[in-house]
């Protein structure tokens, strides 16, 4: 058994550098072995309950496939499938469901609810994205860099905000800030003023950076930020309050709409788009990422998505391999080699 067995992953704040490398090494090993035809039925007869309050493509499919490839079973639980929030509380439901399953993953509107679920449930709980964090995507992004470069120290990673009409959660940036400085990465957030990460998360990241010698910056100039970058990770986001407002609107009108600054005054923000010119300012071997779905023509040009320096599809595939590692380590105690 490993030191990760039985742990929750509601936040990456609690995962130190040894934990991170254990996940990366396990994902790399399991991916290589799977490609060679070796199977890992280490979660045989195990079940994962998968709650999705929010639509999901890559996360839901990759988690369900991961459980299948590990010999177990994933149950997709969308709103209306259970009595939760209709005639039953999360607390009552979790006290029963954790007796049926071996793990829970949840994509919810509010991080505070996920934290409560982790308190009530006696099985590992994994954050599949909420208004505060997106651990699995952040781990996947850094793993995608790791498997190609093998080291993080001194790399310049730019989180490039891009305009899009919708209002995605800020979780990826928060999760990345928790772990980037621990890996020795210079992490630069390039976004308009008013789109800063939560001050508490930023303060935490800067303290971690003092230990490793990394740098954490917020820059409101995209051209300046991407200069000499090793990674340009494109992603549009809003503060948690706007994200929740947009989801409430979606339930009523079928449209994601919230009075975030870029929504109420789009012309002021539409120039925040990654182009080939931005990519050319980075290092020649820069890796261009996006967690997808990507807003082509808004967040970035088609030529950026489909260009030779884009690793977006490989990055999306790696969701499967990283989540297999997470499930194997948290639910099954995968020992590695």
N, C-alpha and C positions, 0 to 999 in steps of 0.2 A: 504494500500500500504506500502511496505517496503522501506528502504533506498537504496536497490539495484535496484529497478525498473527503467528501462530506461537507465541503465549504460552499457557501453561497457566492454568486457573482452578481450582486445587485449594483456594485460600484467597483471601479478599478483603483479607487483611492487606497484600498486595503491590500493591493497586490504589489509586493516588493519586486526588486529586479530579479531575484532568483526565481520567483513565481513566474515572471514574464518569460524568462528564458526557458523554463520548464515547458511552458505552453508552446513556445516557438519551436523548440527542439522536438517535442512530441508531434506537433503538426507536420513538421518537415519529415520526420521518420515515417509517420503513418501515411503521408501522401506518397512518398517514394515507394513504400511497400505496397500500397494499393495499386499504383501504376504498374508494378511488377507482377500483379496478380495475387498478392498475398492478402487474405481476408482477416478481419479482426472481429470475430463474433463475441467480443468480451462483455457485451451488454445483453446477452441472450436472456430472454424472458423479463427484461427490464422495460418499463413503460415511462414515457415522458409526456406529461400533460402540457399542452401548448396553448396558452391563452392569447388571443389577438383581438384587442379592442380596436386596433388601427389596421388598415389594409397593409398587406405584406406580400411581396413577391419572393425576393431572394431569401429573406430570413425564414419565412415559413417553410418554403420548399427545401432549403438546405438543412434546416433542423430535422424535418421529417425524413429526408434522405439519409442524413447522418445516423439517425437512430436505426434505420433499416440496415445500413451498411455495417453497423456495429452489432447487429443481431437482435435489436430490440424493436420497439414500436412507439411511434409518436402519434398522439391524438390531437387533432386540430380542433380547438374550441373557440369558435367565433361568438360574438354577441348574439344572444337568443338561443344558443345551443344548450345553455344551462339556465338555472333560475337566478344566477348571480346578478345582483343589481335590479332584479325584477321583483322576486319575492324572497330573496335570500341574501344575506350579507357575505362579503368575502371571508370574514372570520369563520362563520359557521361552515361554509363550503370548504375552506382549506383544512379545517380540522377533520373533515371526512376524506377529502381527496388525497391528502398525504398518506392515507392508509391504503389507497389503491395503487399509487404510482411511486416511482423511484426518484423522480425529479420533476421540477416545474420550470418552464420558461414562459415569460409573459411580456408582451408588448402592450403597455398601458399608457393612458393619458397622463397619469401623475406618478412621479417617483415615490411620493410619500405612501401611496397605496402598495407599491411593490415592497417597500421596506416593511410594511405591516405584514404582508403575506409571508415574507421571510421570517418574521417573528412567530407567526402562527404555524407555519408548516415545519415539519421535522425532517423534510428531505431538502436537498440542495435546490436553491432558487436562482435562476439565471435571467438576467435582464436582457430582453430582446428589443430594447429601445423604449424610452419614455421621454418625458419632457426635460429630463435633466442629463441623462447619460445614454450612451450606446456602446457598451463595452465590447461586444462581439465584432462590431465593425472596426473599432479602433484597433483591436488586436489583429484583425485581418489586414488592415492597412500596413501596420508595422511589420507583420510577418511577410507580406509581399515584398517589402524592401529587404528584409532580413535574408530571405531565401536567395536573393540575387546578389546582395552585397556582403552579407555575412558579418557586418559590423555596423554599429549605429554611431559611435562616438564621432562628434564633429560634423555630422551631417546637418545640412540646413533644410528644414521642412517648413514649407509655406502652406498654411491653411487659407486658401484663397476664396473669399466670399464672392458669390456671383449672383447677379439679379435673376430672379424668377418670380412669376406671379404668385406662386403658392407660398405657404408658410411652414417650412420644415422645422423640426426641433433642433435645438443647439447641442444635443447630446453627444454627437461625435466629437465636437471641439472640446467639451468638458472632459470626456473620457481620455482624449489624446493628451490634454494638459496634465492629467494625473500621471501618465506614464512616460511621456516624451523626455522630460528632464531626468528621470531615473535612468534612462537609456543613454544619456549624454547627448541628446539631440538639441540643436538650436531650433526652437519652435517659434515661428513667426505667424501671427494672425494678421492677415491683410483684409480689412473690412472697413466699411464706412463708419464714421463716428456715430455712436448710438447702438452699434452692434458688437460691443465689447462682451467678452465672457463674464460670467458672474465674478464679482470682485473676490469672493472667498476662494473660488477655484484658481483664479489668477495668482492670488497671494500664495496659495499652497504650492503651485507650480514653481514660482520664483524661489521659494525656500528650498525646494528639492533641487533646483538648478544650482543653488549656492554650494551644494554638496558635491555635485558632479562637474561643475564648471560650465554647464550649459547656459544658454541664453533663452529668455522668454520675452517676446516683444509683441506689441500691438502697433500696427502701422496702417494708416488710412490712405496709403498710396500703393496701388497694385504694382505699378512699374518698378518702384523702388524695392518692394518686398521680394519680387521674384528674381532679382539680380543674383546670379550665382547659386540658385537653388538646386538641391539634389532631388527634391520632391515638390511638386505643385499639386496639392490635394484640393480640388474644387468642391465647394459645397455651400449652398445657400441655407441660411438658418434665421430663426427669430428667437427672441426671449421666450421662456416658458409660458408667460401669461398670454402672449399672442398665439402661441401654438394651441393652447387649450381653447381659446376663443374661436379659432378657426375650426377646430374639430366640432365644437358645439354648433357652429354655423352649418357645417357639412351635414350634420344629423337633421337639421331643419330644412335646408335648401338644396342639398346635394352639391354645394360648392364650398371649397376651402376659402374662407374670406375672414380677414381680421385686420383691424386698423393699424397694422405695422407701418412704419415710415415708408418703406419701399412700395407698399400697396397703395397708400393714400397719395403718394407723390412719386409715381414710377419714373417720370422723366429725369428726376434727380439722380436715379440710381442705375439706369439702364446701361451706362458706360462701364459698370462693373461687370465685365465679361472677359474671360480669358481667351486670347487669340494666339495665333502662331507667333506674333511679335513678342508676346509675353513669354512664350515657351522658349524662344530664341535667346532671351535675356538670361535664362537659366543655364546650368551646365549642359554640355553636349549630350551627356547620358542621363539627363533628368528623367524622372519617372512621373508621368502625369496620371493622377488618380481621380476617381469620383466614385462614391458609394453606390450610385444609381438608385432610382431612375434619374437620368441626366436631362436637364431642360436644354435641348439642342437649340442653338441660336440665341439663347438667353444667358445662361450661365457661362457658356463657352461655344465656340464655333464648331461646326461639324468636323472640320479638318483637325481640330484638337482631339476630339473624341476618337476619330478614326486614324489619326496620325501614327507614325512609327514610334513616338515616345509615349504613347498612351498604353497603360497597363490595366485599363479598366475592366476588361473581360477576364484577364488572369486574376485580378483582384476579386472580382465577383465569384469566380470559381473557388478561390481560397476561403470564402465564407464556409464552404462545406468542410474543408480540411481543418480549419481552425476550430470550428464548432465540434467536429469529431474529437479533436484533442481535448477541448473543454469538457465535453460529456464523458469521455473516457477517464479523464483525471478526476473530475468531481464526483461522478456516479460510480465509476468502476475501479478507480485506483490503478490506472494503467502504469506499469512499472518502467516502460521504456527499456533501453539497453545501455 
